[in-house]
Amino acid sequence: MTELLFRDDAYVRSCETRVIAADTRGIRLDRTVFYPLGGGQPGDIGVLGLASGQTIAIVDTVKGDGPDEVIHVPAPGLELPAIGTELTAEIDWERRYRLMRMHTCLHLLCSIVPGAVTGGQVSDGKGRLDFDVPGASLDKEAIAARLNALIAEGDSVGPRWITDQELAAAPELVRTMSVKPPSGTGRVRLIEIAGIDLQPCGGTHIRNVAEIGPMTVTKIENKGKQNRRVNLAFAE
Ligand SMILES: [Zn+2]
């Protein structure tokens, strides 16, 4: 089992850790700051630094078979560290921070557009959500204006934990049909943007929506009868 430091504090960039397994799939550590691909957010990239000064480039991070299992995927051809090796794990913070800003912005988008979310993807510098809304009712400029107004309000973003039973009793909290909330451990983490959005989410978020910065709605695509894809990008 790996201690997931990003879960309690998404701003931690590096940690001291130890190798607990290394095989053809990748390297597992006893604690990590690397977020694994999931919930529409890409896995982190970064480096593992050995005491010798040697570094191992990590080109992707994915989930393993267990609930809190994280596999750090090294660049091809590198020698794997031995079990027990102590090292420093450090993410590419600039990239992760852009992903956190975009991910949190998709929560705001979710609160603006009516209709269930049927899919979504956070990428470096851009993001999108698919909504089940009929007709051509979504206005690109109106969504962008509302989004930037919410960002300018500067509301705080934070976790709130509830039990699986409390979530089961409040199914309206689950906005995203394509992403199952992280559950099964007895409690579920909700992400709350005060007065704007509250939903289960296992991703990484910024602390205040003002950190997102100005956004543009690049395009709204028609992806089927009741499926509208809203694409976002940083305005600067
Ligand atoms: Zn989230």
Residues whose N, C-alpha, C, O or C-beta is under 5 A from the ligand:
A	BS01	ZN	I191 C201 G203
